[in-house]
């Protein structure tokens, strides 16, 4: 017997942007297109392999687009947010503002105060 699973749109969104690097990559692309090397230098701690993997996932999911072009004899690749990726960035910023306003609760300080009251 097959298990019936309720489809949740929020769960699907979290799958698309979840993980350590996806939100950071989306944020890096918010201000305009970036090349692979620029992204690698701006993200401390990410490996080239991980960056390539996450960029491919974001592209497959339609959040970013890849553009190949020649500059002289050198082939360059540039990544930018799609229109849908920009919309997702707005949601991420709402979450960011909420998280900043609720920092104490998120860090557990508020929960500890409530338990001891």
DSSP file (Angstrom, degrees, kcal/mol; ACC not computed):
  #  RESIDUE AA STRUCTURE BP1 BP2  ACC     N-H-->O    O-->H-N    N-H-->O    O-->H-N    TCO  KAPPA ALPHA  PHI   PSI    X-CA   Y-CA   Z-CA
    1    1 A X              0   0    0      0, 0.0     2,-0.2     0, 0.0     0, 0.0   0.000 360.0 360.0 360.0 131.5    0.0    0.0    0.0
    2    2 A X        -     0   0    0      1,-0.1     2,-0.4     0, 0.0     0, 0.0  -0.551 360.0-119.4 -79.3 138.5    1.4    3.4   -1.0
    3    3 A X        -     0   0    0     -2,-0.2     2,-0.5     1,-0.0    -1,-0.1  -0.623  23.3-133.2 -77.3 130.2    1.7    6.0    1.7
    4    4 A X        -     0   0    0     -2,-0.4     2,-0.5     2,-0.0    -1,-0.0  -0.721  24.3-166.0 -84.5 130.0   -0.3    9.2    1.0
    5    5 A X        -     0   0    0     -2,-0.5     2,-0.4     0, 0.0    -2,-0.0  -0.965  18.4-129.0-122.1 132.0    1.7   12.3    1.5
    6    6 A X        -     0   0    0     -2,-0.5     2,-0.5     1,-0.0    -2,-0.0  -0.646  24.6-131.2 -77.6 128.9    0.3   15.8    1.8
    7    7 A X        -     0   0    0     -2,-0.4     2,-0.5     4,-0.0    -1,-0.0  -0.710  23.3-167.9 -83.0 125.4    2.0   18.2   -0.6
    8    8 A X     >  -     0   0    0     -2,-0.5     4,-1.9     1,-0.1     5,-0.1  -0.966  16.9-155.5-118.4 122.0    3.1   21.4    1.2
    9    9 A X  H  > S+     0   0    0     -2,-0.5     4,-2.3     1,-0.2     5,-0.1   0.853  96.9  54.0 -64.5 -34.9    4.3   24.3   -0.9
   10   10 A X  H  > S+     0   0    0      2,-0.2     4,-2.6     1,-0.2    -1,-0.2   0.913 107.0  51.6 -65.7 -41.1    6.4   25.7    2.0
   11   11 A X  H  > S+     0   0    0      1,-0.2     4,-1.8     2,-0.2    -2,-0.2   0.899 109.5  50.4 -60.6 -40.6    8.1   22.4    2.3
   12   12 A X  H  X S+     0   0    0     -4,-1.9     4,-1.9     2,-0.2    -2,-0.2   0.905 109.9  49.9 -65.2 -41.7    8.9   22.5   -1.5
   13   13 A X  H  X S+     0   0    0     -4,-2.3     4,-2.0     1,-0.2     5,-0.2   0.925 109.8  50.8 -61.7 -44.1   10.3   26.0   -1.2
   14   14 A X  H  X S+     0   0    0     -4,-2.6     4,-1.5     1,-0.2    -1,-0.2   0.847 107.5  53.9 -64.0 -33.0   12.5   25.0    1.7
   15   15 A X  H  < S+     0   0    0     -4,-1.8    -1,-0.2    -5,-0.2    -2,-0.2   0.903 109.0  49.6 -64.6 -40.0   13.8   22.1   -0.3
   16   16 A X  H  < S+     0   0    0     -4,-1.9    -2,-0.2     1,-0.2    -1,-0.2   0.869 125.1  26.0 -67.6 -37.3   14.7   24.5   -3.1
   17   17 A X  H  < S+     0   0    0     -4,-2.0     6,-0.6    -5,-0.1    -1,-0.2   0.422  97.6 114.1-108.7   0.5   16.6   27.0   -0.9
   18   18 A X     <  +     0   0    0     -4,-1.5     4,-0.3    -5,-0.2     3,-0.2  -0.165  44.4  61.3 -71.8 165.8   17.7   24.6    1.9
   19   19 A X  S    S-     0   0    0      1,-0.1     4,-0.5     2,-0.1    -3,-0.0  -0.309  94.4 -69.9 102.7 170.9   21.2   23.7    2.7
   20   20 A X  S    S+     0   0    0      1,-0.2     4,-0.3    -2,-0.1    -1,-0.1   0.813 121.6  27.9 -70.7 -32.3   24.2   25.7    3.8
   21   21 A X  S  > S+     0   0    0     -3,-0.2     4,-2.5     2,-0.1     5,-0.2   0.659  94.5  81.5-111.7 -16.9   25.0   27.6    0.6
   22   22 A X  H  > S+     0   0    0     -4,-0.3     4,-2.5     1,-0.2     5,-0.2   0.926  96.8  43.9 -64.0 -47.8   21.9   28.1   -1.5
   23   23 A X  H  > S+     0   0    0     -6,-0.6     4,-2.4    -4,-0.5    -1,-0.2   0.900 114.6  51.5 -63.4 -39.1   20.5   31.2    0.3
   24   24 A X  H  > S+     0   0    0     -4,-0.3     4,-2.3     2,-0.2    -1,-0.2   0.903 110.4  48.7 -64.6 -40.9   24.0   32.7    0.4
   25   25 A X  H  X S+     0   0    0     -4,-2.5     4,-1.7     2,-0.2    -2,-0.2   0.916 110.3  50.5 -65.1 -42.8   24.4   32.2   -3.3
   26   26 A X  H  X S+     0   0    0     -4,-2.5     4,-0.6     1,-0.2    -2,-0.2   0.917 111.1  49.9 -60.3 -42.5   21.0   33.7   -4.0
   27   27 A X  H >< S+     0   0    0     -4,-2.4     3,-0.9     1,-0.2     4,-0.5   0.899 107.6  53.5 -62.8 -41.3   22.0   36.7   -1.9
   28   28 A X  H 3< S+     0   0    0     -4,-2.3     3,-0.5     1,-0.2    -1,-0.2   0.832 110.7  47.3 -62.7 -31.9   25.3   37.1   -3.7
   29   29 A X  H >< S+     0   0    0     -4,-1.7     3,-1.5     1,-0.2    52,-0.6   0.528  87.9  88.5 -88.3  -5.7   23.4   37.2   -7.0
   30   30 A X  T << S+     0   0    0     -3,-0.9    -1,-0.2    -4,-0.6    -2,-0.2   0.858  87.5  50.0 -59.8 -36.2   20.9   39.7   -5.8
   31   31 A X  T 3  S-     0   0    0     -4,-0.5    -1,-0.3    -3,-0.5     2,-0.2   0.347 126.9 -68.8 -89.3   7.6   23.1   42.7   -6.8
   32   32 A X  S <  S-     0   0    0     -3,-1.5    -1,-0.3     2,-0.0    47,-0.1  -0.643  74.8 -28.5 131.4 173.0   23.7   41.4  -10.3
   33   33 A X        -     0   0    0     -2,-0.2     2,-0.3    -3,-0.1    47,-0.2  -0.190  53.3-169.7 -60.6 147.8   25.4   38.7  -12.3
   34   34 A X  E     -A   79   0A   0     45,-2.4    45,-3.2     4,-0.0     2,-0.2  -0.983  17.8-126.4-137.5 148.3   28.6   37.1  -11.0
   35   35 A X  E  >  -A   78   0A   0     -2,-0.3     4,-2.3    43,-0.2     5,-0.2  -0.533  33.7-105.4 -88.1 162.5   31.1   34.8  -12.5
   36   36 A X  H  > S+     0   0    0     41,-0.8     4,-2.6     1,-0.2     5,-0.2   0.908 120.3  49.6 -54.2 -47.9   32.1   31.5  -10.9
   37   37 A X  H  > S+     0   0    0      1,-0.2     4,-2.2     2,-0.2    -1,-0.2   0.871 108.5  53.0 -63.3 -37.6   35.4   32.8   -9.7
   38   38 A X  H  > S+     0   0    0      2,-0.2     4,-1.7     1,-0.2    -1,-0.2   0.920 111.3  46.5 -63.1 -43.1   33.8   35.9   -8.1
   39   39 A X  H  X S+     0   0    0     -4,-2.3     4,-1.3     1,-0.2    -2,-0.2   0.911 110.5  52.9 -65.2 -42.1   31.4   33.7   -6.2
   40   40 A X  H  < S+     0   0    0     -4,-2.6     3,-0.2     1,-0.2     6,-0.2   0.900 111.7  45.7 -60.7 -41.8   34.2   31.3   -5.1
   41   41 A X  H  < S+     0   0    0     -4,-2.2    -1,-0.2     1,-0.2    -2,-0.2   0.821 112.6  50.4 -71.3 -30.6   36.2   34.3   -3.7
   42   42 A X  H  < S+     0   0    0     -4,-1.7     2,-0.8    -5,-0.2    -1,-0.2   0.674  99.3  69.2 -84.2 -15.8   33.3   35.9   -2.0
   43   43 A X  S >< S-     0   0    0     -4,-1.3     3,-1.5    -3,-0.2     2,-0.2  -0.812  76.7-150.1-108.6  94.2   32.1   32.7   -0.1
   44   44 A X  T 3  S+     0   0    0     -2,-0.8     3,-0.1     1,-0.2    -3,-0.1  -0.428  78.9  16.9 -64.4 125.2   34.6   31.8    2.5
   45   45 A X  T 3  S+     0   0    0      1,-0.3     2,-0.3    -2,-0.2    -1,-0.2   0.241  90.2 120.2 100.9 -13.0   34.6   28.1    3.2
   46   46 A X    <   -     0   0    0     -3,-1.5    -1,-0.3    -6,-0.2     2,-0.2  -0.666  55.3-136.2 -86.5 141.0   32.9   26.8    0.0
   47   47 A X     >  -     0   0    0     -2,-0.3     4,-2.6     1,-0.1     5,-0.2  -0.542  21.4-114.7 -89.1 161.1   34.8   24.4   -2.2
   48   48 A X  H  > S+     0   0    0      1,-0.2     4,-2.4     2,-0.2     5,-0.2   0.899 117.9  51.6 -60.7 -40.7   34.8   24.7   -6.0
   49   49 A X  H  > S+     0   0    0      2,-0.2     4,-2.3     1,-0.2    -1,-0.2   0.921 111.1  46.3 -62.4 -45.4   33.0   21.4   -6.2
   50   50 A X  H  > S+     0   0    0      2,-0.2     4,-2.8     1,-0.2     5,-0.2   0.903 111.8  51.7 -65.5 -41.6   30.3   22.4   -3.8
   51   51 A X  H  X S+     0   0    0     -4,-2.6     4,-2.6     1,-0.2     5,-0.2   0.939 111.2  47.1 -60.2 -47.4   29.8   25.8   -5.5
   52   52 A X  H  X S+     0   0    0     -4,-2.4     4,-2.2     1,-0.2    -1,-0.2   0.911 113.0  49.7 -60.8 -43.2   29.4   24.1   -8.9
   53   53 A X  H  X S+     0   0    0     -4,-2.3     4,-2.1     2,-0.2    -2,-0.2   0.931 113.0  45.1 -62.7 -47.1   27.0   21.6   -7.5
   54   54 A X  H  X S+     0   0    0     -4,-2.8     4,-2.6     1,-0.2     5,-0.2   0.883 111.6  52.7 -67.3 -37.9   24.8   24.2   -5.8
   55   55 A X  H  X S+     0   0    0     -4,-2.6     4,-2.2    -5,-0.2    -1,-0.2   0.912 109.7  49.3 -62.5 -41.5   24.8   26.5   -8.9
   56   56 A X  H  X S+     0   0    0     -4,-2.2     4,-2.8    -5,-0.2    -2,-0.2   0.913 111.3  49.3 -63.3 -42.2   23.7   23.5  -11.0
   57   57 A X  H  X S+     0   0    0     -4,-2.1     4,-2.2     2,-0.2    -2,-0.2   0.930 111.8  47.8 -63.0 -45.4   20.9   22.7   -8.5
   58   58 A X  H  <>S+     0   0    0     -4,-2.6     5,-2.3     1,-0.2     6,-1.1   0.871 113.6  48.5 -64.1 -36.1   19.7   26.4   -8.4
   59   59 A X  H ><5S+     0   0    0     -4,-2.2     3,-1.3    -5,-0.2    -2,-0.2   0.927 110.4  50.2 -69.0 -44.7   19.8   26.5  -12.2
   60   60 A X  H 3<5S+     0   0    0     -4,-2.8    -2,-0.2     1,-0.3    -1,-0.2   0.876 110.4  51.1 -59.3 -38.1   17.8   23.2  -12.5
   61   61 A X  T 3<5S-     0   0    0     -4,-2.2    -1,-0.3    -5,-0.2    -2,-0.2   0.473 116.8-115.3 -82.2  -1.9   15.2   24.6  -10.1
   62   62 A X  T < 5S+     0   0    0     -3,-1.3    23,-0.4    -4,-0.3    22,-0.3   0.602  84.6 114.2  84.5  11.8   14.9   27.8  -12.1
   63   63 A X  S   <S+     0   0    0     -5,-2.3    19,-2.2    -6,-0.2     2,-0.3   0.793  80.5  23.6 -85.7 -29.2   16.2   30.2   -9.5
   64   64 A X  E     -B   81   0A   0     -6,-1.1     2,-0.4    17,-0.3    17,-0.2  -0.893  69.2-142.7-130.6 162.9   19.3   31.2  -11.4
   65   65 A X  E     -B   80   0A   0     15,-3.0    15,-2.0    -2,-0.3     2,-0.4  -0.956  10.1-141.8-125.7 148.9   20.3   31.3  -15.0
   66   66 A X  E     -B   79   0A   0     -2,-0.4     2,-0.4    13,-0.2    13,-0.2  -0.888  13.3-168.2-109.6 137.0   23.7   30.6  -16.5
   67   67 A X  E     -B   78   0A   0     11,-2.8    11,-2.6    -2,-0.4     2,-0.4  -0.987   4.9-158.9-129.0 123.2   25.1   32.5  -19.5
   68   68 A X  E     +B   77   0A   0     -2,-0.4     2,-0.3     9,-0.2     9,-0.2  -0.824  23.4 158.5 -97.6 136.8   28.1   31.5  -21.4
   69   69 A X  E     -B   76   0A   0      7,-2.6     7,-3.7    -2,-0.4     2,-0.4  -0.987  36.3-115.0-153.4 161.7   30.0   34.0  -23.5
   70   70 A X  E     -B   75   0A   0     -2,-0.3     2,-0.5     5,-0.2     5,-0.2  -0.830  16.0-171.6-101.5 135.2   33.4   34.7  -25.0
   71   71 A X  E >  S-B   74   0A   0      3,-3.2     3,-1.7    -2,-0.4     2,-0.5  -0.896  75.3 -49.2-122.9  98.9   35.7   37.5  -23.9
   72   72 A X  T 3  S-     0   0    0     -2,-0.5    -2,-0.0     1,-0.2     0, 0.0  -0.663 122.0 -26.4  70.4-122.8   38.4   37.4  -26.4
   73   73 A X  T 3  S+     0   0    0     -2,-0.5     2,-0.5    -3,-0.1    -1,-0.2   0.353 120.0  98.6-101.0   3.4   39.5   33.8  -26.6
   74   74 A X  E <   - B   0  71A   0     -3,-1.7    -3,-3.2     1,-0.0     2,-0.5  -0.798  67.4-140.0 -99.6 129.5   38.3   33.0  -23.1
   75   75 A X  E     - B   0  70A   0     -2,-0.5     2,-0.3    -5,-0.2    -5,-0.2  -0.755  24.8-169.6 -85.7 125.9   35.0   31.4  -22.4
   76   76 A X  E     - B   0  69A   0     -7,-3.7    -7,-2.6    -2,-0.5     2,-0.4  -0.862  12.5-151.3-116.3 151.9   33.3   32.9  -19.4
   77   77 A X  E     - B   0  68A   0     -2,-0.3   -41,-0.8    -9,-0.2     2,-0.4  -0.982  12.8-171.0-122.6 133.4   30.3   31.8  -17.4
   78   78 A X  E     -AB  35  67A   0    -11,-2.6   -11,-2.8    -2,-0.4     2,-0.4  -0.971   6.4-155.6-127.5 139.4   28.1   34.2  -15.6
   79   79 A X  E     +AB  34  66A   0    -45,-3.2   -45,-2.4    -2,-0.4     2,-0.3  -0.905  17.6 166.4-115.8 143.1   25.2   33.5  -13.2
   80   80 A X  E     - B   0  65A   0    -15,-2.0   -15,-3.0    -2,-0.4     2,-0.2  -0.971  39.1 -92.3-148.1 161.8   22.3   35.7  -12.4
   81   81 A X  E     - B   0  64A   0    -52,-0.6   -17,-0.3    -2,-0.3     2,-0.1  -0.497  35.4-135.1 -73.1 142.8   18.9   35.4  -10.7
   82   82 A X     >  -     0   0    0    -19,-2.2     4,-2.1    -2,-0.2     5,-0.2  -0.368  34.8 -97.4 -81.5 174.4   15.9   34.7  -12.8
   83   83 A X  H  > S+     0   0    0      1,-0.2     4,-1.8     2,-0.2     5,-0.1   0.916 130.4  48.8 -59.9 -41.4   12.7   36.6  -12.3
   84   84 A X  H  > S+     0   0    0    -22,-0.3     4,-2.3     1,-0.2    -1,-0.2   0.881 107.4  55.1 -66.1 -37.4   11.4   33.8  -10.1
   85   85 A X  H  > S+     0   0    0    -23,-0.4     4,-2.0     1,-0.2    -1,-0.2   0.870 105.9  52.3 -62.1 -37.1   14.8   33.8   -8.2
   86   86 A X  H  X S+     0   0    0     -4,-2.1     4,-1.6     2,-0.2    -1,-0.2   0.889 108.4  50.9 -65.2 -38.9   14.2   37.5   -7.5
   87   87 A X  H  X S+     0   0    0     -4,-1.8     4,-1.4     1,-0.2    -2,-0.2   0.905 109.9  49.2 -64.2 -41.2   10.8   36.7   -6.1
   88   88 A X  H  X S+     0   0    0     -4,-2.3     4,-2.4     1,-0.2    -2,-0.2   0.871 105.6  58.6 -65.3 -36.2   12.3   34.1   -3.8
   89   89 A X  H  X S+     0   0    0     -4,-2.0     4,-2.3     1,-0.2    -1,-0.2   0.877 101.7  55.0 -60.7 -37.6   14.9   36.6   -2.7
   90   90 A X  H  X S+     0   0    0     -4,-1.6     4,-1.8     2,-0.2    -1,-0.2   0.907 108.5  47.9 -61.8 -41.4   12.1   38.8   -1.5
   91   91 A X  H  X S+     0   0    0     -4,-1.4     4,-2.2     2,-0.2    -2,-0.2   0.911 110.0  52.3 -64.6 -42.6   10.7   36.0    0.6
   92   92 A X  H  X S+     0   0    0     -4,-2.4     4,-2.5     1,-0.2    -2,-0.2   0.897 108.2  51.5 -60.3 -40.4   14.2   35.3    2.0
   93   93 A X  H  X S+     0   0    0     -4,-2.3     4,-2.6     2,-0.2    -1,-0.2   0.866 107.1  52.7 -67.4 -35.4   14.5   39.0    3.0
   94   94 A X  H  X S+     0   0    0     -4,-1.8     4,-2.3     2,-0.2    -1,-0.2   0.926 111.3  47.0 -61.8 -43.9   11.2   38.8    4.8
   95   95 A X  H  X S+     0   0    0     -4,-2.2     4,-2.8     2,-0.2    -2,-0.2   0.904 110.9  52.8 -63.4 -41.1   12.5   35.8    6.7
   96   96 A X  H  X S+     0   0    0     -4,-2.5     4,-2.6     2,-0.2    -2,-0.2   0.932 110.2  46.6 -59.9 -47.4   15.7   37.7    7.4
   97   97 A X  H  X S+     0   0    0     -4,-2.6     4,-2.1     2,-0.2    -1,-0.2   0.902 113.9  48.2 -64.0 -40.8   13.9   40.7    8.8
   98   98 A X  H  X S+     0   0    0     -4,-2.3     4,-1.3     2,-0.2    -2,-0.2   0.926 112.0  49.5 -63.9 -44.3   11.7   38.5   11.0
   99   99 A X  H  < S+     0   0    0     -4,-2.8     7,-0.2     1,-0.2    -2,-0.2   0.894 110.8  49.8 -62.7 -40.6   14.7   36.5   12.2
  100  100 A X  H >< S+     0   0    0     -4,-2.6     3,-1.1     1,-0.2    -1,-0.2   0.899 111.1  48.9 -65.1 -39.9   16.6   39.7   13.1
  101  101 A X  H 3< S+     0   0    0     -4,-2.1    -1,-0.2     1,-0.2    -2,-0.2   0.738 119.0  39.8 -70.4 -22.2   13.6   41.1   15.0
  102  102 A X  T 3X S+     0   0    0     -4,-1.3     4,-2.3    -3,-0.2    -1,-0.2  -0.031  75.5 128.8-116.4  29.0   13.2   37.7   16.9
  103  103 A X  H <> S+     0   0    0     -3,-1.1     4,-2.2     1,-0.2     6,-0.2   0.885  71.3  51.9 -54.0 -46.7   16.9   37.1   17.5
  104  104 A X  H  4>S+     0   0    0      1,-0.2     6,-1.3     2,-0.2     5,-1.2   0.908 111.2  47.2 -61.4 -42.2   16.6   36.5   21.2
  105  105 A X  H >45S+     0   0    0      1,-0.2     3,-0.9     4,-0.2     6,-0.3   0.900 112.6  49.8 -65.5 -40.1   13.8   33.9   20.8
  106  106 A X  H 3<5S+     0   0    0     -4,-2.3    -1,-0.2     1,-0.2    -2,-0.2   0.844 107.1  54.1 -67.9 -33.6   15.8   32.1   18.0
  107  107 A X  T 3<5S-     0   0    0     -4,-2.2    -1,-0.2    -5,-0.2    -2,-0.2   0.514 116.3-112.3 -81.7  -2.8   18.9   31.9   20.1
  108  108 A X  T <>5S+     0   0    0     -3,-0.9     4,-2.0    -4,-0.4    -3,-0.2   0.331  88.6 112.7  93.8  -8.7   17.1   30.3   22.9
  109  109 A X  H  ><S+     0   0    0     -5,-1.2     4,-1.8    -6,-0.2    -4,-0.2   0.922  80.2  46.4 -64.0 -44.3   17.4   33.1   25.4
  110  110 A X  H  > S+     0   0    0     -6,-1.3     4,-2.4     1,-0.2    -1,-0.2   0.896 110.7  53.2 -65.6 -40.3   13.6   33.9   25.4
  111  111 A X  H  > S+     0   0    0     -7,-0.3     4,-2.0    -6,-0.3    -1,-0.2   0.889 108.4  50.1 -62.5 -39.6   12.8   30.2   25.8
  112  112 A X  H  X S+     0   0    0     -4,-2.0     4,-1.4     2,-0.2    -1,-0.2   0.894 110.8  49.2 -67.1 -39.1   15.0   29.9   28.8
  113  113 A X  H  X S+     0   0    0     -4,-1.8     4,-0.7     1,-0.2    -2,-0.2   0.910 111.2  50.0 -64.9 -42.9   13.4   32.9   30.4
  114  114 A X  H >< S+     0   0    0     -4,-2.4     3,-0.6     1,-0.2    -2,-0.2   0.879 108.9  51.8 -64.4 -39.5    9.9   31.5   29.8
  115  115 A X  H 3< S+     0   0    0     -4,-2.0    -1,-0.2     1,-0.2    -2,-0.2   0.828 111.4  46.9 -67.2 -32.2   10.8   28.1   31.3
  116  116 A X  H 3<        0   0    0     -4,-1.4    -1,-0.2     1,-0.2    -2,-0.2   0.529 360.0 360.0 -89.3  -7.3   12.1   29.7   34.5
  117  117 A X    <<        0   0    0     -4,-0.7    -1,-0.2    -3,-0.6    -2,-0.1   0.470 360.0 360.0 -77.3 360.0    9.2   32.1   35.0
